[in-house]
Amino acid sequence: MELQELLLKQKRYLKFPDDLNKISNYNPDIEKLSLHNCSNCNLLLDGDHWPNLRYIEMIGCKYFSFSLYFPSSAEIEQIFISNSEYFDILDIIGEFPSWRRWLFKNSKYIKFKGDLLGNIQLELLEFHKCLQSTLFSGKTVLPNLVSIQFLDHSHFCSIDFRSLKAERLQQLWFADSNYLNIISLGDIAKNLRSFKFENCSYPKLNVDFSKLNQAAELKERKDIDSYIQDIKRNLPFPFRKVSKPLNNKEIDQNHLKMQTQKELQEELEEISLNRDLNTKYCPECGTKNLLSAQFCRGCGNPFPF
């Protein structure tokens, strides 16, 4: 059975729940909310308007603020944020008994600014190829959180665990991620069993991880790894695959190529327009067009002839 999805593309200045009445295909039975290439949006998702919401997918979005408020039991299972930037996580409050994974990919300027309170059963918090993430500024209670991971060149991350209450948190994993700033472990130090720092340069650590690592037996750390891999393997992934974003050089080259093609097309069109036998005039705005044109290049109206 397919998920009932609400897909919004290239929307700007959306405010939820205020603007829901403007979205024709919105209904309370939506199971998956997807936003693609949207910007300058303030989203507050609540139980009254999204009682059946299970998955949230945000791809290519920027300048977002994001909040959840579900005083009654929510159906949310996973959240996926990819190729997004300037993303502020505000208050997340309520009952989330099914929420297991929150995944960030290819994103930057992610900030956890608000409180995360209530029955939030989130188990995995993952960052892949993310730049300049900041965790946690507000009160954060995640009693079921097992692992936090910064992988695949997630650079310039700042983490303060003093406001985090997570008695089950056992693993911190950093791989190929540079310029980490761990301000404090806070109360989670006594529960941690697995510390991984793989190919990480210029870390700024305010705790002696070498001593903490000695608290866990090798077998215990392997058991944690196995448990994390089982969670990832068994969780569905109902999200779209995102291709690798272009770097600035590729973007500039493509833009130049497109611009050159456009200029050439305009020049050829202008030459043709100078030949009266190959032109016609728009009856709406009077703009000269090619004889073969189906739409006016000035006003966009279709030609009746």
N, C-alpha and C positions, 0 to 999 in steps of 0.2 A: 504494500500500500504506500503510495507516494505521500510525502509530507505536503501539507497545505502551506505554501510559502507566499510571503509578501516581499516582492523584490522592488526596491526603489533605486533608480539610477540618476546620477547627476542632479540631485536635489540640493538646494541651498537654503540655508536659514530655516530648516525644519525645527519645530519645537513640539516634542511629545510630552503630554497628551494633547496640547492645545490644537495642533494642526491635523489631528486624525480625521476630523470631519471633512478635510479637503482631499483625502485619499479615497478614491472611489472603490478600490478593491480591498480595503481594510475590513476585517470582521474579527470578532473575538475568538474565533476558532483557529486563528493562525498558529501554526506550530513552529515555523521558521521565519525569522525576520532577517532579510539580507539588504544591506545598503552598499551600493557600489559607486565610488567616485562622487560621494556627497561631501559637502563642506559647510562649515560654520553652522553646525547643528547642535542643539541642546536636547538630549534625549533623557527623559525620565520614563522608564518602563515600570508599570505597576500592575498589581494583580487584578485590578478592576478591568483594565483594558486588554491585558494579555494573559488570561487565565490558563491557556493551553500551550504557551510558548515553551519550546524545548531547546531550540538552537538559535544562536545569534551569530551572524556572519557580517563582518564589516571589512570591505576591501577597497583600497585606494581612497580612503576618507581622510579628511584633514580638518583641523580646528574644531574638534568635537569635545563636548562634555557628556559624560555618560553616568547615569545613576539607575539603581534598581530599588524598588520598594514593594515588597511582597509580604505583608503582615500575615497572610495565610499561606499555606503551602504552595510553593512554586513548582512548575514542571521542568524548569531549566536544567539541562544536562551538560551542555558545553558552550563555550564562547570562543570564537575565532576572529582575531583581528590581524589583518595582513596589509602590507604596503600602505600603511597609514602614518600620519604624523600630527604632532601637536594634539595629543589625545589625553584628556584629563579624566581620570577615574574619580568621581565624587562619591557620595554616600551609597553604600550597598547595604541595605537593611532588610531583614525579614527571615523567612523560613525557606531554605534551599536544600531539601533533603536528597535531591537527585544530582546536584551539581558536582561533577567530578574533575573537569579539566578546563583550564583557561590557557589558550595558546596565542602567543604573539609572534608574528613572523615579518621580517623585512620592514620593520617599522622604526620610527624614531620619535624622540621627545614624548615618551610615555611617562605620565606622572600619576601616582596614587596619592591623591590629595585628601580624600574624605575618609569617613569611618566605614569599616566593614564589620557589621555587628549582627548578631542573631544566630540562627541555626544554619550556618553556612558549611556544608559538607564537602567543600572543594578539596581535592586531593593533590592535583598537579598544577603547578604554575610554571609555565615554560616560556622562555624567550629565545628565539632563533634569529640571528642576524638583526638585532635591534640596537639602536644607538641612543645613548643618553636617556636611560630609564631611571626613574627615581621611585624607590619604595622605602618605607611606608610613612606617610606624614600624619595620618589620623589613627585613631584607635582601631586596631585590627584583631579580630578574634576569629581564628580559623582552626577549630578543634580537630579537624580531620586531615589537615594538610600534612602530606608526607614528604614532598620533594619540591624544591625550588631550583630551576635550572636556567643558566645563562650559557647558551651554546652558539657555535658557528659564527664567531666574530661579533658578539654582542658587547660592544665597547662602551666605555665611559658610563658605567652603571654605578649609581649610588644607592646604598641599602642601609637603612637604620632599623634594626630589629627590636629596639627598645619598646616600641609601641605594639609589637606583635605578640599575641598570645596563641601559641600553637604547640600544645603539649605532645602531639604526635609527629611533629616535624623531625625527621631523622636524616635527611639528606640535603646537602648543598652541593651543587655540581656546576663548575665553571670550566668551559673548554674553549680554547682559541679565542678568549675574550680578554682584552687588555684594558688597562686604566680602570680597574675596579676600585671602588671605595666602600669598604665595609666599615661603617661608623661604629657599630656595636652589635654584639650578638644578643644582648639583653638576657631574657630568661630562657631562650631556646638552647643555650649552650649545654645545659645538663641533659637534654634529650637527643642531641645530635649524635649520629653513629657513623655517618659516611660523609667525608669531605673530599671533594675531587677538585684539584686545580691542575688542568691539563693545558700546557702551552699557553699560559697566561703571563703576560709581561706587565710590569709596573703596577702591581697591586698595592693598594694602601690598606693595610689590615691593622686594626686596633685590637687584635686578639692573637694569641699564639696557637695557631691551628695544629702545629706539630704535637703539642701536648694533648689537645682534644682528640686527635686521631688515635692516640694510644688507648683511649677509653673503650674502643670497640674492637672486638676480635675480627680477624679477616673473614671468617665464615659469616659473622653477623652482617658485615658490610655487603657481602655477596648476596645474602638473603634479601637485603633491601633492594639491591639492583634488580634481582629477579622479580621481586614484587612490583617494582615500577614498570618493568618491561611487560609484565602480564597485564597491567592496567592499560598501557598504550595499545597492546595487541588486541585486547578484548573490546576496547571502546570503538564504536562506529565513528566514521569520519564523514559526516553528511555535508561537507563543505566543498566548494569549488577549488580546483587546483589553480594556482596563480603562477604564471610564468615569471622568469627572472626579470626584474625591472632593468631598463636600460640605464647605463651610466651617463654622466653628463656629456662625455665625448660622443657617444653614440646618438644621444638626443640632438646635439648640435649638428652632427653630420646629417641625420635624417631630416632635421628641420631645414637645413641648407638645401638638401636634395629636393624636398617638397616645394620649397620656395622657388628654386630654379625652374622646376617643372611648371609651377603655377605661372611664373612670369613668362615662360615660353608660350604657354597656352594662351595667356592674355594677349601677347604680341601677335600670335597667329590669328586670334579672333579679331583683333583690331584691324589687321590687314584685310581680312575678309569683309569686315563691316564697311570699309572704305569703298568697296565695290557695290554700287547701288543695286545691281542685279541680284546680289546674294543676300539682300537684307529685307527686313520688314520692321514696321513700327508697332509698338504695343498700343492697343486702343485705350488702355487704362492710364498709362503714365507718359506715353510718347517716346520711350526709350528705343533706340535702334538696336535690333537683334539680328542674329543670323537667320537666314531663311529656314533652316532646319530646326531652329529652336522650338521646343515645346512649352517652355516657360520663359517669362520675361526675366532678363538678367538684372533689371532695375527694381521691379516690384514683386516679382515672383509669381505673378498671375499666369494661369495657363492660357495658351493661345487658342481661340475658337476656330482657327484655320491652319 
